[in-house]
Amino acid sequence: MSTTNGLRYAAAQQPAIRFSNEFRRLDVGFALPAGSPLAPALQAAVHKLIKTGEYQRILRKWGVQPSAIGESQISPPEIR
């Protein structure tokens, strides 16, 4: 049991390991002070990576495409 991306990568690199399933998905992100002016800039940067296809290229490189998010969120509901 470990982080989803770490396990997906390990399974992609080592034929003897199989990724079975996610127990509970919890996306990762950037931790900033509440109200930080950097939050919208980081969100815009992630959105740009998604829009240009660079995000998918990065995920493909590491074999973790199923972990993709559709959009970047500031303070998503799961952490409130």
VOZA-67211 format. One line per field, with one value per residue: x, y, z of N, C-alpha, C, O, CB in turn. Coordinates in pm, 1 decimal, decimal comma. Glycine has a CB too. Layout:
% residues N
nxx	X/... $
nyy	Y/... $
nzz	Z/... $
caxx	X/... $
cayy	Y/... $
cazz	Z/... $
cxx	X/... $
cyy	Y/... $
czz	Z/... $
oxx	X/... $
oyy	Y/... $
ozz	Z/... $
cbxx	X/... $
cbyy	Y/... $
cbzz	Z/... $
END
This chain:
% residues 80
nxx	85,9/63,0/132,5/-79,0/29,6/298,4/276,5/155,8/360,3/566,1/450,7/439,2/706,4/807,9/759,3/675,4/514,3/182,6/-65,8/-342,6/-580,8/-735,1/-766,3/-874,4/-909,1/-704,9/-621,1/-312,9/-137,6/-39,7/75,7/-14,7/-24,1/-347,6/-536,7/-319,4/-148,4/-18,2/-163,9/-370,6/-195,3/-45,7/-255,3/-336,8/-106,9/-109,1/-350,6/-273,0/-79,1/-245,9/-419,0/-242,5/-156,7/75,1/64,6/-57,3/147,8/353,9/238,0/212,6/484,2/566,5/397,7/148,6/-107,5/-383,1/-415,3/-474,6/-600,9/-888,3/-910,8/-752,9/-789,9/-857,9/-839,0/-997,0/-1310,7/-1262,1/-1070,9/-1168,2 $
nyy	-116,7/214,3/541,5/619,1/699,0/626,1/347,7/280,6/351,8/179,6/-68,1/-42,4/-51,3/-288,9/-610,5/-815,8/-702,0/-602,8/-363,1/-342,9/-198,9/112,8/217,6/443,7/737,7/1017,4/1319,0/1492,9/1798,9/2145,0/2304,8/2594,5/2908,7/3009,0/3203,9/3284,2/3469,8/3321,4/3094,7/3119,2/3155,1/2914,4/2740,1/2829,0/2760,7/2479,3/2432,7/2520,9/2330,0/2107,2/2187,6/2219,0/1962,5/1877,0/1788,2/1532,6/1410,7/1405,0/1239,4/1002,9/947,3/861,2/652,2/678,8/753,4/691,1/833,1/1092,0/1425,6/1623,2/1893,4/2171,8/2259,9/2502,5/2459,4/2203,2/2022,4/1781,6/1836,7/2019,5 $
nzz	0,0/-90,8/-228,5/-504,0/-757,9/-725,5/-698,3/-942,8/-1118,0/-1033,9/-1098,5/-1374,6/-1440,0/-1343,3/-1421,5/-1245,9/-1061,5/-990,2/-1032,9/-841,0/-755,1/-659,2/-325,6/-204,9/-374,2/-358,6/-453,4/-515,4/-437,5/-433,5/-141,3/10,5/191,6/311,7/89,9/-60,7/-310,5/-498,0/-554,7/-764,5/-981,5/-989,2/-1036,8/-1291,5/-1434,5/-1419,7/-1553,1/-1806,7/-1874,2/-1893,9/-2104,0/-2324,5/-2364,4/-2253,6/-1991,4/-2012,2/-2159,1/-1971,9/-1774,4/-1926,1/-1972,1/-1720,0/-1679,0/-1552,8/-1639,1/-1570,9/-1336,8/-1391,4/-1358,3/-1433,2/-1413,7/-1250,4/-913,5/-661,7/-324,0/-317,3/-266,0/-122,2/70,6/246,0 $
caxx	0,0/144,2/65,7/-125,3/125,5/416,9/244,1/135,6/492,8/636,6/390,8/475,9/849,0/846,1/656,0/628,6/423,4/55,7/-147,3/-475,1/-689,5/-722,3/-850,6/-944,6/-829,7/-684,5/-527,3/-207,8/-132,9/53,2/29,8/15,5/-108,0/-480,1/-542,0/-192,7/-161,5/42,0/-259,3/-424,5/-87,1/-19,1/-372,0/-327,9/2,8/-156,1/-449,1/-200,9/-20,8/-355,6/-467,9/-143,6/-125,4/201,0/27,7/-72,7/279,4/425,6/176,5/251,1/625,4/580,5/304,8/44,6/-218,3/-511,2/-421,4/-494,8/-712,7/-946,3/-890,6/-687,3/-884,0/-805,9/-912,6/-1105,7/-1401,2/-1212,6/-982,7/-1234,4 $
cayy	0,0/335,5/640,6/560,8/719,9/544,7/208,3/267,1/357,0/55,5/-176,6/-22,9/-78,2/-421,0/-705,7/-903,0/-625,0/-571,0/-263,4/-403,5/-102,2/221,7/205,3/572,1/834,4/1148,0/1389,8/1568,9/1935,4/2240,8/2359,3/2737,5/2974,0/3047,8/3333,7/3317,4/3514,2/3221,6/2988,1/3131,7/3138,3/2770,9/2680,2/2862,9/2683,2/2341,6/2435,2/2532,9/2197,8/2020,8/2236,1/2198,0/1820,9/1847,5/1712,8/1392,9/1360,8/1376,4/1120,7/888,3/918,0/790,3/539,1/702,2/821,7/679,3/924,7/1228,3/1508,6/1696,7/2036,1/2210,8/2327,6/2564,1/2405,7/2112,8/1981,0/1670,4/1879,3/2121,6 $
cazz	0,0/-103,6/-311,4/-629,6/-866,2/-698,8/-728,4/-1087,8/-1181,0/-1001,2/-1176,8/-1515,1/-1456,8/-1294,1/-1464,0/-1137,3/-975,1/-1054,9/-963,6/-829,3/-751,9/-562,1/-206,2/-202,9/-448,8/-297,8/-539,6/-448,7/-487,7/-374,6/-13,8/22,8/292,5/264,6/24,7/-124,6/-449,5/-586,5/-586,5/-900,7/-1079,8/-999,5/-1100,8/-1433,3/-1492,7/-1435,4/-1662,0/-1933,0/-1900,8/-1937,9/-2233,7/-2430,7/-2377,6/-2183,1/-1871,2/-2053,3/-2197,4/-1846,8/-1714,3/-2009,9/-1947,6/-1592,8/-1675,1/-1452,4/-1704,5/-1500,8/-1222,5/-1441,4/-1313,8/-1545,2/-1392,9/-1126,1/-823,6/-540,1/-209,7/-360,8/-157,7/-41,3/179,8/329,2 $
cxx	90,5/64,8/32,2/-23,3/251,2/392,6/223,2/270,8/568,8/582,8/427,6/622,0/889,5/735,8/600,5/531,6/298,6/-19,0/-290,4/-587,4/-655,8/-814,5/-938,4/-855,1/-824,1/-578,5/-426,6/-204,3/-25,1/-6,0/79,6/-67,3/-242,5/-475,2/-414,0/-215,2/-96,5/-57,6/-318,4/-317,6/-53,7/-134,3/-368,7/-218,0/-39,9/-258,9/-380,1/-137,2/-127,4/-397,7/-371,4/-110,9/3,4/174,9/15,4/61,5/360,1/370,3/213,6/394,9/643,0/481,8/192,3/-76,1/-351,6/-524,3/-450,4/-614,7/-764,0/-926,0/-820,8/-787,3/-808,8/-896,9/-1028,7/-1187,1/-1345,4/-1123,0/-1045,6/-1285,4 $
cyy	123,1/437,0/578,6/577,5/637,0/398,8/185,6/264,9/226,7/-60,5/-165,2/-61,5/-220,4/-522,7/-793,4/-831,8/-590,3/-468,9/-315,7/-302,6/8,5/194,0/329,3/672,2/965,7/1218,0/1468,2/1709,3/2016,4/2292,0/2503,3/2795,3/3013,6/3188,0/3374,8/3362,6/3416,4/3114,1/3002,8/3112,7/2990,3/2698,8/2706,6/2781,8/2538,3/2334,4/2443,9/2399,2/2102,2/2058,9/2205,6/2051,2/1780,4/1762,5/1563,5/1331,4/1321,5/1249,5/994,4/847,0/832,8/674,4/555,7/776,9/806,8/774,0/1068,6/1296,7/1584,4/1846,5/2059,2/2288,9/2390,1/2520,0/2316,3/2062,6/1871,9/1714,1/1985,9/2062,7 $
czz	0,0/-184,1/-446,9/-740,8/-847,1/-733,7/-877,8/-1159,8/-1156,0/-1084,1/-1324,7/-1541,3/-1422,3/-1325,9/-1351,8/-1043,2/-1054,4/-969,6/-959,9/-837,8/-653,6/-445,1/-195,5/-273,1/-371,9/-381,3/-456,5/-507,1/-421,0/-244,2/-1,9/136,7/231,7/205,1/-46,4/-268,7/-548,0/-630,8/-726,7/-1008,8/-1097,8/-1068,7/-1251,9/-1502,6/-1516,1/-1548,3/-1798,0/-1971,1/-1953,2/-2080,0/-2348,1/-2453,5/-2306,1/-2057,9/-1904,8/-2093,8/-2074,3/-1781,6/-1792,2/-1982,9/-1822,8/-1578,3/-1576,0/-1511,3/-1631,0/-1380,3/-1264,0/-1375,5/-1435,3/-1535,6/-1259,9/-1042,1/-706,8/-426,8/-253,5/-242,0/-68,2/73,9/267,8/456,6 $
oxx	182,8/-55,3/107,1/7,7/304,8/478,9/266,9/292,1/628,8/660,1/445,3/656,8/994,0/630,0/487,5/473,3/306,8/-33,4/-353,0/-679,4/-561,0/-928,5/-1060,1/-739,0/-926,1/-461,3/-453,0/-261,1/68,0/-125,8/199,8/-169,3/-250,0/-416,5/-401,6/-292,8/-117,6/-37,2/-316,4/-346,8/-35,2/-113,0/-395,1/-235,0/-10,1/-255,8/-424,4/-141,1/-102,2/-410,5/-415,1/-44,3/36,2/254,9/70,6/86,7/426,3/446,4/242,8/425,5/725,9/482,2/144,6/-140,1/-428,6/-634,3/-450,6/-714,8/-689,1/-924,2/-828,7/-860,3/-708,6/-1018,2/-1144,9/-1137,5/-1377,3/-1100,8/-978,8/-1343,7 $
oyy	133,9/420,7/495,3/481,3/583,1/333,5/84,6/185,3/170,9/-142,1/-266,5/-100,0/-267,8/-520,4/-841,1/-894,7/-552,9/-486,6/-331,4/-318,0/-1,2/151,5/320,5/689,6/1017,5/1180,4/1504,6/1735,0/1963,2/2319,6/2529,7/2737,8/3047,8/3279,2/3489,8/3300,6/3427,5/3049,6/2905,9/3059,7/2945,2/2608,0/2616,1/2739,2/2481,0/2242,1/2380,7/2359,6/2025,2/1972,2/2170,0/2017,7/1662,0/1675,4/1478,7/1214,1/1217,8/1162,7/890,8/728,2/741,8/605,7/457,1/855,2/902,9/792,1/1158,1/1233,3/1606,9/1917,2/1976,8/2373,6/2336,2/2540,6/2349,2/2060,5/1868,4/1636,3/2037,7/2133,7 $
ozz	80,8/-205,4/-497,9/-811,1/-944,0/-792,4/-933,0/-1251,3/-1247,8/-1134,3/-1392,4/-1652,9/-1467,1/-1263,0/-1362,7/-954,9/-1171,4/-848,6/-1064,8/-918,2/-575,7/-464,0/-179,2/-236,1/-326,4/-379,8/-341,9/-613,2/-360,4/-237,4/-4,1/174,6/113,7/263,3/-88,5/-341,4/-668,8/-733,7/-802,5/-1116,0/-1210,8/-1149,0/-1331,1/-1616,8/-1620,9/-1629,7/-1893,9/-2087,6/-2045,9/-2166,4/-2457,6/-2551,5/-2299,4/-2023,7/-1834,7/-2066,6/-2072,6/-1738,9/-1732,4/-1972,0/-1820,9/-1476,2/-1519,9/-1441,1/-1628,5/-1328,1/-1179,4/-1342,3/-1530,4/-1636,3/-1168,7/-1093,5/-659,7/-432,5/-229,9/-129,4/50,7/166,6/357,4/538,5 $
cbxx	-97,7/282,6/154,1/-256,6/162,1/458,2/119,8/47,2/574,0/623,7/238,2/452,2/927,3/873,8/711,4/747,3/492,3/-30,4/-139,5/-485,8/-822,7/-755,2/-764,0/-979,2/-888,1/-642,0/-602,1/-69,6/-265,3/82,8/80,0/-13,5/-36,5/-583,2/-575,9/-97,5/-99,3/159,7/-371,5/-490,1/39,2/4,8/-502,6/-301,5/126,9/-217,1/-545,8/-93,3/44,4/-476,4/-492,4/-17,1/-115,1/273,1/-105,9/-172,3/355,0/414,7/23,4/233,4/705,3/562,0/378,4/102,6/-232,8/-529,9/-291,2/-513,7/-670,0/-1092,2/-1024,8/-558,6/-991,5/-799,1/-964,9/-1048,2/-1530,2/-1137,7/-852,7/-1348,8 $
cbyy	-0,3/305,5/767,0/623,3/866,6/557,1/165,8/383,4/477,6/24,0/-176,0/123,0/16,1/-416,5/-793,6/-955,2/-495,1/-699,5/-122,3/-478,4/-170,1/359,4/186,9/618,6/856,4/1137,0/1483,7/1499,1/2002,4/2358,6/2272,2/2813,5/3098,5/3041,4/3436,0/3197,0/3652,5/3156,0/2986,5/3267,9/3216,4/2710,7/2736,0/3013,3/2688,0/2288,8/2553,8/2642,9/2140,1/2031,2/2385,6/2272,5/1785,3/1979,2/1766,5/1382,5/1466,1/1496,3/1136,4/921,8/1047,7/887,0/414,8/781,5/770,5/536,8/919,8/1226,1/1607,2/1667,4/2111,9/2295,2/2228,8/2721,8/2519,7/1992,8/1934,1/1574,7/1931,1/2187,1 $
cbzz	123,1/-171,5/-328,7/-671,1/-876,2/-552,3/-652,0/-1142,3/-1127,4/-851,3/-1160,5/-1555,9/-1373,1/-1141,5/-1570,7/-1057,9/-920,8/-1076,2/-1034,2/-700,4/-714,1/-626,7/-76,9/-55,7/-590,3/-145,8/-634,9/-463,5/-468,7/-472,5/106,6/-111,0/350,9/379,4/124,3/-120,7/-465,8/-517,2/-483,9/-917,9/-1035,8/-860,5/-1038,7/-1450,5/-1401,2/-1302,8/-1644,3/-1923,4/-1773,1/-1840,6/-2227,0/-2398,0/-2522,8/-2144,0/-1811,5/-2169,4/-2279,0/-1748,7/-1709,1/-2158,8/-1934,0/-1478,2/-1643,4/-1334,6/-1844,0/-1454,6/-1145,5/-1592,7/-1198,2/-1554,7/-1397,7/-1153,5/-771,7/-551,5/-123,0/-438,6/-215,6/-128,2/124,0/254,6 $
END
